Structures are given as structure tokens and as C-alpha cells.
Amino acid sequence: MFENIPKVEKPDFYIDLAIRSAKKYASSVKPREKHRIRRQAEIESTKAETFTRTMRSHIEKISASFPSLNQLPIFYKELLDILVGSDKLRMNLARLSGIVPAIEQLQQKMNSKARKANDVFEVQKAKSEFYGRSFAIAKKAKDAFAFIENARKTLKAFPSIKTKMPTICICGYPNVGKSTLLSRLTGSTPEIAAYAFTTKQLMIGYIEGKLQIIDTPGAFTDNLKKMNWLERQSYLAVKHLSKKIIFVFDISETCGFTIEQQEELFKQFTRKFRAKQFMIYLSKTDLGLEKKEQFIETHQDYKIFDDAEELKQFLLILKPSEILPVEN
């Protein structure tokens, strides 16, 4: 959705391109005027028109490359608002768009002055005024160009999520086996290592092209603005993309977190996302057999799995309406 947005350069870059285009085009067109002054006025008017047209083309391309902010899925809309600021992006895109009519007005004035010129000096003066003011207008918006380029980089780093596909999020502490479960469910090969915080981005896999499974990082703070880049993505994925959540417990505690700590995180999730339906997956049960029966008895209100294939088959029989949130 965002990967094809072209790089936004500094205003000098577009000015140079427009000047080169103006000179190239003017040199390829034979002036119609024979009178020296009128001929020079025609040449400079042609250059100014081409300069203006080229600037318009580049600026319109920048604006058109960004998706309509009002039509973004709510997941991306909220992520954009937190990390970039939707209103700031709109304002800066509008500033860029405002460059075009301002230069067009200057170009019309320049044409008028050039046509009325009594000597070549007046034509050159009109030309100098046009380019000087046009350059100043474009360069005055240099912070808008910079803001939009930074926004582009941020958008390009957004996860590529199919927001209309039925989605299940996998949650739990780091190193409890979320990435391993994703791999077993979908056949994807996320980075897996025997230490915490292996997941450095949202890991996404698909079950038979019907279900999207998202492996999220460990825990979230209560303040969205205090979350890091990855936590914010994960929080919003859980919030907006699915009704059902798989919470992974490592009852062997080899993940570095005790059962009590994992239980507390689970309670935080169920409180934070009260409208969600939670399932539990027990990982590393071969290392924690003595705790398994007690755990299942304690959590009998939840559907519990310890076999990835069994969980996969259960997920496949779910209807999209049981998974997709009302607004996604």
C-alpha cells in the first residue's frame, strides 16, 4: 500500500529538473516571432510555461502517490495518526499543492510583462523576477518537503497487512513460542532464537490463503504513546484486526517468565481487550507435563490447545464473521 510512494526530494531538486526541462523544450521549438524583442519574449514565455508545467507535474505526483487518508483502513489510519500525524500530513501536502497556483500566477504576470516589453532588458527583467520569486516560493516550503519525505519513510516501514482478511493475533511474553506456533500453523519461517525479543517486526503468515496469522511482540504499556514502534503496530493489530486472540503460555517457564507472570499478562490482555475472544495455546508441554493438568483445570473457561495441527483445524472451521471485527 505504501511501498510505491516515491522519494520526496528537496525543493532544489525539482527546481533544477524544471529548469533543465524548460531549456530543453525551448531549444526544440522554433520561435514564430521574427522581431527581436517579441522573439525573445516568446522564448522566455515558453521556458516559463515549461518550468511551471514541470513543477506542477512533480508536485502533483507527490500528492497523488499518497493514499487517501480518509479511505485508509482503521488500523493504518490510527497507526498513521500516532506515528506521523494525519492532520500534519494533510497540512504539508496542502502546502506543496499551494506552490503550483502561486507559480502559475507569477508565470502569467511574467508573460504579460514580456509581451509588453519595449526592449530585451525588460524581457530579461520579467524573466528574472519570475524565477527569483518562483524559487523563493518553492524553497520556503522546504520543511514541508522534508516532513513529507519523513512521513514516506515511516509509511514505507508499515507492516503489509491484509486488513480485509480474517485475522488471528498470537500474543504472549517474548520467547514463549509464538514464532514457533506461527511457523507450525502457516509454514512460514520467522526468525526464531532461544532468547527473548527475537521478533523485531510483526511476523505474518497465512493458513491456506484463508486466514492471516500475526505474531505480535510481548507486552504493551497502558499508554499508547509510550509504546515503541513495534508495540504500537502490535497493539493496533490486536485492537482492530481480529475478534479472536491466541494467547501462548510456556508452562515450562524456560522462556524466563514464571507462570504467575504470564498469568498476570494474560489478565492484563483480557481486561484491556474485553470484547475479544481468547484461546490458549500451551507450548513446550513436553517440558512442563506436571503443570499441564493443573493449568487446564484452572483455565477451563477457555478453549485450550497444545497441538498446533489441532489448533489449525479448529481455526479453519471458523466463519469469517466469527473472526473479523465490525470495523477493520
Secondary structure, DSSP 8 states (H G I E B T S, - for coil): --TT------HHHHHHHHHHHHHHHHHHS-----SHHHHHHHHHHHHHHHHHHHHHHHHHHHHHHS--GGGS-HHHHHHHHHHT-HHHHHHHHHHHHHHHHHHHHHHHHHHHHHHH-SSHHHHHHHHHHHHHHHHHHHHHTHHHHHHHHHHHHHHHTS----TTS-EEEEE-STTSSHHHHHHHHH-------SSTT---S-EEEEETTTEEEEE--S---S-GGGS-HHHHHHHHHHHHH-SEEEEEEETT-TTS--HHHHHHHHHHHHHHTTTSEEEEEEE-GGG-HHHHHHHHHHTTTSEEE--HHHHHHHHHTS-HHHHS-S--
